[in-house]
Amino acid sequence: MNNYNNLSKDELIKLLLEKDNQIEKQDIELRDLRIKFDKLILKYENEHQRQIRDTYNTFVKKSERLEPIDEAINEAEAKSDKKPGQKRGNHNFTYDLKPTRTIVKELDEKDRICPNCGEVMIEIGEDSTKKIIKYPATYEVVEIITKKYACKNNKCDSTVKQALSDDVFGHSPVTPSVVADIINMKYNLAVPLDRYSKYLISKGINLSTQCLSNYVLEAALILNPLYDKLKYELTHNKANVIHADETTLKVIDIADRQNCYMFVYTTTFFDNPVYIYEFSESRKTDKTEDLFKDYKGYLVCDRYAGYDKFKDSLLGIQRCMAHARRYFFDVLKGLKPKEIKASKAKVVVEKFDKLFNAEKNFKEKKYTISKIKEMRNTNEYQKLVDDLHDEIWSINAQPGSLLDKAVNYAKNSWDELFTYREYGYLEISNNLAERAVKPFVISRKNFLFSKTENGALASGLLFSIIQTAKANGLCVERYLEYVLNNINKINIDELLPWSDKLPKELKLNLK
């Protein structure tokens, strides 16, 4: 045991302060450990509920989706050490922030004089906080001068000179970093080029909307090999399944058509995520046919008749069951509560839901593909299908009514609604492709239209690369800059968004 009797008063005070400092630091460490432990426990407790919610939301319309679970804290079980009205989840967010530098603030010696006794105070600990600081975007215009050399022998006309620039944009004033920023702003953050042009001008960079548009088109030509490679990966995916959907796009210079279309194709959950956007002047599936020339797998889509041409060339077509269910659900929207209870549409929706719940159950139990196929063909599952069939075929709806349209849609699609039962990789719905359409629709609300066909083609190409990068957890702007810097230097396979050759700093920190 330490003998404190021989210590002076000042030494005892100093020792006491040191002990207090150690205890305070231990308390902080214990608090941090408790916070981490609480997060782990809550993550474990909510995982099951979150999986159910996410799977359910995959099958229903946006208006029917369940709200996200608060992953940060279960407020019913939380200790109330928060201020009134403050969300517990926001209380400790700074613990996930990683500082890039540290600023230490110390008092001058004159400010450390004790106001009571005049002694110089000693350090007993420290407090800390983390601050997020925004620095304005900076741009630098650099003039590059390279020397040219000629042989001094008058009889020789040899000359040597360096290239003015070694990037893909040559003599153009822009660099891969600037073009990546422009593309990211328009196609990822949905900022129209005219607005971004005004922003750049305010920073002293006089680039007009037309200049920005030209750089986007030039970048699309440079990135075309990567786009072609992504299309190859789409049609040669391991699951042998492609989801397809389409949405409208107005193109000013194609005046003879009110609307053109952007087709969207995706791989399944079982493959590396690939999202392909392809422009078409019409809703005809001619370009789809060209894309599928070497593809012999399955297609998941809605009941648009344009996909009928692939019935003979593909292994099968899975029509979206969520579409069929949605027609019956729309019938209920216009009914009063008492009418809903007596509605045949309500019964049909409930029977559809039993099929969706069965599929959700397979995912929760993490069945293998062969097990999923086996479960889809049991007597119990067949009974769910038969009950739905009998209920729909028993309805005598008034011709032309919403219910009549719902019944006809289901009957005309019936056989192809259940293709998924023969192949475990197939989904019961086409929600994956529908979700892939949404980012384009959101951006379209901002840029409204494409002026030229080349602009529409470039939009499809750049959307493909951006959405595929995002789906693979990459930072869009950093990834685009890296690709533009290396597309002519390394193998195209090493630039694919899931390549293990990509630098780690391209990954998003999604904690």
C-alpha positions in Angstrom: 0.0 0.0 0.0 1.3 3.5 -0.9 2.3 5.7 2.1 0.7 9.1 1.6 1.8 10.4 5.0 5.1 11.6 3.7 3.5 13.6 0.9 3.1 17.3 1.2 -0.2 19.0 0.8 0.5 20.2 -2.7 1.6 16.7 -3.7 -1.5 15.2 -2.2 -3.7 17.6 -4.2 -1.8 16.9 -7.4 -2.2 13.2 -6.8 -5.9 13.5 -6.1 -6.4 15.6 -9.2 -4.5 12.9 -11.3 -6.7 10.2 -9.8 -9.8 12.2 -10.6 -8.6 12.7 -14.1 -8.0 8.9 -14.5 -11.5 8.2 -13.2 -13.0 10.7 -15.6 -11.2 9.1 -18.6 -12.3 5.7 -17.5 -15.9 6.9 -17.2 -15.7 8.3 -20.7 -14.3 5.0 -22.0 -17.0 3.0 -20.2 -19.7 5.3 -21.6 -18.3 4.8 -25.2 -18.3 1.0 -24.7 -21.8 1.1 -23.4 -22.9 3.1 -26.4 -21.3 0.6 -28.7 -22.9 -2.3 -26.8 -26.3 -0.7 -27.0 -26.0 -0.2 -30.7 -25.0 -3.8 -31.2 -27.9 -5.0 -29.1 -30.4 -2.8 -30.9 -29.0 -3.8 -34.3 -29.5 -7.5 -33.4 -33.1 -6.9 -32.0 -34.2 -4.9 -35.1 -32.6 -7.0 -37.7 -35.5 -9.4 -38.0 -38.1 -6.6 -38.1 -36.0 -4.7 -40.7 -35.8 -7.7 -43.0 -39.5 -8.2 -42.8 -40.1 -4.5 -43.6 -37.7 -4.3 -46.5 -39.1 -7.5 -48.1 -42.7 -6.3 -47.6 -41.8 -2.9 -49.2 -40.4 -4.7 -52.2 -43.9 -6.0 -53.1 -46.2 -3.0 -52.4 -46.8 0.5 -53.7 -45.1 3.4 -52.0 -48.4 4.4 -50.3 -48.5 1.0 -48.6 -44.9 0.8 -47.4 -44.0 0.4 -43.8 -42.1 3.2 -42.1 -38.4 2.5 -41.4 -37.4 1.3 -38.0 -35.3 3.7 -36.0 -32.0 1.8 -36.0 -30.3 4.1 -33.6 -32.4 3.4 -30.5 -35.5 1.7 -29.2 -37.1 4.7 -27.5 -39.4 2.6 -25.5 -36.5 1.1 -23.7 -34.0 4.0 -23.8 -32.7 5.8 -20.7 -34.0 9.3 -20.8 -30.7 11.4 -20.8 -31.8 13.4 -23.8 -33.2 16.9 -24.0 -37.0 17.2 -24.6 -37.7 16.8 -28.3 -34.2 15.5 -29.1 -34.0 12.3 -31.0 -31.9 9.7 -29.3 -30.4 8.6 -32.6 -28.9 12.0 -33.2 -27.4 12.2 -29.7 -24.2 10.2 -30.4 -23.7 10.6 -34.1 -20.3 12.3 -33.7 -18.8 9.0 -32.4 -18.9 7.8 -36.0 -17.1 10.9 -37.4 -13.4 10.5 -38.1 -11.4 13.8 -37.8 -8.9 14.7 -40.5 -7.0 16.9 -38.1 -7.0 17.9 -34.4 -7.0 21.5 -33.0 -5.8 21.8 -29.4 -6.7 25.0 -27.6 -4.7 26.0 -24.5 -5.1 28.9 -22.2 -2.3 31.4 -21.9 -0.4 31.2 -18.6 -1.9 34.5 -17.5 -5.4 33.1 -18.0 -4.5 30.1 -15.8 -4.0 32.1 -12.6 -6.4 31.1 -9.8 -8.7 34.0 -9.1 -8.8 33.0 -5.4 -5.2 32.4 -4.4 -3.1 33.5 -7.3 -1.5 30.2 -7.9 -0.9 28.9 -11.5 -3.5 26.1 -12.2 -2.4 22.7 -13.3 -3.9 20.6 -16.1 -6.4 18.0 -14.8 -8.0 16.8 -18.0 -9.6 17.8 -21.3 -13.0 18.1 -23.1 -13.5 17.4 -26.8 -16.0 17.8 -29.5 -16.2 17.3 -33.3 -17.1 20.0 -35.8 -18.0 19.6 -39.5 -16.5 22.5 -41.5 -17.5 23.3 -45.1 -15.0 24.9 -47.4 -16.2 26.5 -50.6 -15.4 24.6 -53.8 -12.3 26.0 -55.3 -11.2 26.0 -59.0 -7.8 26.8 -60.3 -6.9 27.7 -63.9 -3.4 26.5 -64.7 -1.5 27.4 -67.8 0.7 24.5 -69.1 3.6 25.4 -71.3 5.7 22.7 -72.9 8.9 23.2 -74.7 9.6 22.1 -78.3 13.0 21.1 -79.6 14.6 20.9 -83.0 17.9 19.5 -84.2 20.6 22.2 -84.6 21.9 20.5 -87.7 20.6 22.5 -90.6 20.5 19.4 -92.7 18.2 17.6 -90.3 14.5 18.5 -89.7 13.9 16.4 -86.6 11.8 18.0 -83.8 10.7 16.8 -80.4 7.8 18.1 -78.3 5.9 17.1 -75.2 2.1 16.6 -75.2 0.3 19.6 -73.7 -1.9 17.2 -71.6 -1.9 13.5 -70.8 -5.6 13.3 -69.9 -8.4 12.1 -72.2 -9.7 15.7 -72.9 -6.5 16.8 -74.7 -6.4 20.5 -75.4 -9.8 21.1 -73.8 -9.6 23.3 -70.7 -11.5 20.7 -68.5 -9.9 17.8 -66.7 -11.4 14.4 -65.6 -12.1 15.9 -62.1 -14.1 18.8 -63.5 -16.1 16.6 -66.0 -16.8 14.0 -63.2 -18.2 16.9 -61.1 -20.4 18.1 -64.0 -21.8 14.6 -64.7 -22.3 14.0 -61.0 -24.2 17.2 -60.6 -26.6 16.6 -63.5 -27.2 12.8 -63.4 -26.7 12.0 -59.8 -27.8 15.1 -57.9 -30.3 16.2 -60.6 -28.9 19.8 -61.0 -29.7 21.2 -64.5 -26.7 22.3 -66.4 -27.9 25.9 -66.8 -28.1 26.2 -63.0 -24.6 24.7 -62.6 -23.2 27.0 -65.3 -24.4 30.0 -63.2 -22.8 28.5 -60.1 -19.4 28.1 -61.9 -19.6 31.6 -63.4 -20.0 32.9 -59.8 -16.8 31.1 -58.9 -14.9 32.8 -61.8 -15.1 29.8 -64.2 -16.9 31.1 -67.3 -18.4 27.9 -68.8 -21.7 28.2 -70.5 -24.5 25.7 -70.5 -23.6 24.7 -74.1 -19.9 24.1 -73.0 -21.0 21.9 -70.2 -23.3 20.0 -72.5 -20.5 19.4 -75.0 -18.2 18.1 -72.2 -20.9 15.7 -71.1 -21.3 14.4 -74.7 -17.5 14.1 -75.1 -17.3 12.1 -71.8 -20.1 9.8 -73.0 -18.0 8.9 -76.0 -15.0 8.3 -73.9 -17.0 6.1 -71.5 -18.7 4.1 -74.2 -16.4 1.0 -73.8 -17.4 0.8 -70.2 -21.1 1.0 -71.1 -20.7 -1.8 -73.6 -18.9 -3.9 -71.0 -21.7 -3.4 -68.5 -24.3 -4.4 -71.2 -22.2 -7.6 -71.7 -22.2 -8.3 -68.0 -26.0 -7.8 -67.9 -26.7 -10.3 -70.6 -24.2 -12.8 -69.3 -25.2 -12.7 -65.6 -25.0 -15.8 -63.5 -28.6 -16.0 -62.4 -29.7 -15.9 -66.1 -32.5 -13.4 -65.2 -33.0 -9.8 -66.4 -35.6 -7.3 -65.1 -37.0 -4.7 -67.6 -39.1 -1.6 -67.5 -39.4 1.7 -69.3 -40.4 5.3 -68.9 -41.1 8.3 -71.1 -38.6 11.0 -72.2 -39.3 14.0 -74.4 -36.6 14.9 -77.0 -37.1 18.3 -78.6 -35.4 17.6 -81.9 -37.5 14.5 -82.5 -40.6 16.6 -83.2 -42.7 13.9 -84.8 -43.0 12.0 -81.5 -44.7 13.4 -78.4 -42.7 11.0 -76.2 -39.7 8.9 -76.6 -38.7 6.2 -74.1 -35.8 5.2 -71.8 -35.7 1.5 -71.2 -34.2 0.2 -68.0 -32.7 -3.3 -67.4 -31.2 -4.8 -64.2 -29.7 -7.9 -62.9 -31.1 -9.8 -60.0 -30.2 -9.7 -56.3 -28.0 -12.8 -56.9 -25.6 -11.0 -59.3 -23.3 -8.1 -59.3 -25.7 -5.1 -59.6 -25.9 -3.8 -63.2 -28.3 -1.1 -64.3 -28.6 -0.4 -68.0 -30.5 2.6 -69.3 -31.0 2.7 -73.1 -32.8 5.4 -75.1 -35.4 4.5 -77.8 -37.3 6.8 -80.1 -40.5 4.7 -79.5 -41.8 2.1 -77.1 -41.0 -0.6 -79.6 -38.6 -3.2 -78.2 -36.3 -3.3 -81.2 -33.3 -2.2 -79.2 -34.2 -4.7 -76.5 -34.2 -7.3 -79.2 -30.7 -6.2 -80.2 -29.5 -6.3 -76.6 -30.9 -9.8 -76.1 -29.4 -11.3 -79.3 -27.1 -13.5 -77.3 -29.3 -13.8 -74.2 -31.3 -17.0 -73.6 -32.4 -16.6 -70.0 -35.6 -15.3 -68.3 -37.2 -11.9 -68.5 -39.1 -10.2 -65.7 -41.4 -7.4 -66.8 -44.9 -6.0 -66.7 -47.6 -7.0 -69.2 -46.6 -4.5 -71.9 -47.2 -6.3 -75.2 -43.9 -5.3 -76.6 -42.2 -8.0 -74.6 -44.3 -10.7 -76.2 -41.9 -11.1 -79.0 -39.4 -12.7 -76.6 -41.7 -15.6 -75.7 -40.0 -18.0 -78.2 -36.4 -16.8 -77.9 -36.1 -16.8 -74.1 -36.5 -19.5 -71.5 -39.5 -17.8 -70.1 -41.2 -14.5 -69.1 -42.3 -13.7 -65.6 -45.0 -11.0 -65.5 -45.1 -8.8 -62.5 -47.5 -10.1 -59.9 -47.4 -6.8 -58.0 -49.0 -5.2 -61.1 -51.9 -7.7 -61.0 -52.3 -7.1 -57.2 -52.2 -3.3 -57.7 -55.2 -3.3 -60.0 -57.3 -4.9 -57.3 -55.9 -2.6 -54.6 -56.8 0.4 -56.7 -60.4 -0.7 -56.6 -60.4 -0.4 -52.8 -59.1 3.2 -52.9 -62.5 4.5 -54.1 -64.6 2.6 -51.6 -65.8 3.5 -48.1 -64.7 1.4 -45.1 -68.0 -0.6 -45.1 -67.8 -1.2 -48.8 -64.2 -2.4 -48.5 -65.2 -5.1 -46.1 -67.7 -6.5 -48.5 -65.6 -6.1 -51.6 -64.4 -9.0 -53.6 -61.2 -7.0 -54.4 -60.3 -7.1 -50.7 -60.4 -10.9 -50.7 -58.3 -11.1 -53.8 -55.7 -8.7 -52.4 -55.5 -10.8 -49.2 -54.9 -13.9 -51.3 -52.2 -12.2 -53.3 -50.6 -11.2 -50.0 -50.4 -14.8 -48.9 -48.2 -15.6 -51.9 -46.0 -12.5 -51.2 -45.8 -13.5 -47.5 -44.7 -17.0 -48.5 -41.9 -15.6 -50.7 -40.9 -13.3 -47.9 -40.7 -16.2 -45.5 -38.4 -18.1 -47.9 -36.0 -15.1 -47.9 -36.1 -14.7 -44.1 -35.2 -18.4 -43.7 -32.4 -17.9 -46.2 -33.5 -20.9 -48.3 -31.2 -22.0 -51.1 -32.4 -21.6 -54.7 -33.2 -25.3 -55.0 -35.1 -25.2 -51.7 -37.1 -22.2 -52.9 -38.1 -24.0 -56.1 -39.1 -27.0 -54.0 -41.2 -25.0 -51.6 -43.0 -23.2 -54.5 -44.2 -26.5 -55.8 -45.5 -28.0 -52.5 -49.2 -28.9 -52.1 -49.5 -26.0 -49.5 -48.2 -23.5 -52.0 -50.4 -24.9 -54.8 -53.4 -24.4 -52.6 -52.5 -20.7 -52.3 -52.4 -20.5 -56.1 -55.7 -22.4 -56.5 -57.5 -20.2 -53.9 -56.4 -17.1 -55.7 -57.5 -18.5 -59.1 -60.9 -19.6 -57.8 -61.6 -16.2 -56.2 -60.7 -14.2 -59.3 -62.6 -16.5 -61.7 -65.7 -16.3 -59.4 -66.0 -12.5 -59.8 -68.7 -11.2 -62.1 -67.8 -7.5 -62.4 -69.7 -4.8 -64.2 -68.1 -4.4 -67.7 -65.8 -1.4 -67.9 -65.5 -1.0 -64.1 -62.1 -1.0 -62.3 -62.9 -4.4 -60.9 -63.6 -5.7 -64.4 -60.2 -4.3 -65.6 -58.5 -5.9 -62.6 -60.1 -9.3 -63.3 -59.2 -9.2 -67.0 -55.6 -8.2 -66.3 -55.1 -11.1 -64.0 -56.8 -13.6 -66.3 -54.9 -12.5 -69.4 -51.6 -12.7 -67.4 -52.3 -15.8 -65.4 -49.9 -18.4 -66.8 -47.0 -15.9 -67.0 -47.6 -14.7 -63.4 -46.3 -18.0 -62.1 -43.2 -18.6 -64.3 -41.2 -18.0 -61.1 -42.3 -21.4 -59.7 -40.1 -23.2 -62.2 -36.9 -21.3 -61.5 -35.6 -20.3 -58.1 -33.8 -17.2 -59.2 -36.9 -15.5 -60.5 -38.7 -12.9 -58.4 -42.5 -12.8 -57.9 -42.5 -9.1 -59.0 -40.7 -6.6 -61.2 -40.1 -4.1 -58.4 -36.4 -4.2 -58.8 -36.6 -2.6 -62.3 -39.3 -0.2 -61.2 -37.1 1.1 -58.4 -34.3 1.5 -61.0 -36.5 3.7 -63.1 -37.2 6.2 -60.2 -33.8 7.9 -60.2 -34.2 8.8 -63.8 -37.8 10.0 -63.3 -36.6 12.3 -60.4 -33.8 13.7 -62.6 -36.2 14.2 -65.5 -38.4 16.4 -63.3 -35.4 18.8 -63.2 -34.0 18.7 -66.7 -37.5 18.1 -68.2 -36.2 16.9 -71.6 -33.3 16.2 -73.8 -32.7 18.5 -76.7 -31.1 16.0 -79.1 -31.1 12.3 -79.7 -27.3 12.3 -78.9 -28.1 14.0 -75.6 -30.7 11.3 -74.8 -28.3 8.5 -75.7 -25.6 10.1 -73.5 -28.1 10.4 -70.7 -28.8 6.7 -70.8 -25.1 5.8 -70.9 -24.1 8.0 -68.0 -27.1 7.0 -65.9 -26.1 3.4 -66.5 -22.6 4.0 -65.1 -23.7 6.2 -62.2 -26.5 3.9 -61.0 -24.4 0.8 -61.3 -21.6 2.5 -59.3 -24.1 3.5 -56.6 -25.6 0.1 -56.4 -22.0 -1.3 -55.9 -21.3 1.1 -53.0 -19.0 3.6 -54.9 -18.8 7.4 -54.6 -20.0 8.5 -58.0 -17.8 11.5 -58.5 -14.6 9.8 -57.4 -15.4 6.7 -59.5 -16.1 8.8 -62.6 -12.8 10.7 -62.2 -10.9 7.5 -61.7 -12.4 5.9 -64.8 -11.8 8.9 -67.0 -8.2 9.0 -65.8 -7.6 5.3 -66.5 -10.0 4.1 -69.3 -7.2 4.3 -71.9 -4.5 2.9 -69.5 -5.8 -0.3 -67.9 -8.0 -3.3 -68.8 -11.7 -2.4 -68.8 -12.4 -5.3 -66.5 -10.5 -3.5 -63.7 -12.8 -0.5 -64.0 -16.0 -2.5 -63.4 -17.7 -1.1 -60.2 -17.3 -4.5 -58.4 -13.6 -5.0 -59.4 -11.2 -5.7 -56.5 -8.6 -3.7 -58.4 -10.4 -0.4 -57.7 -8.8 1.9 -55.0 -10.5 1.6 -51.6 -11.0 5.4 -51.4 -13.7 5.0 -54.2 -15.9 3.2 -51.7 -18.6 5.1 -49.8 -18.5 4.9 -46.0 -22.0 3.7 -45.3 -21.8 3.2 -41.6 
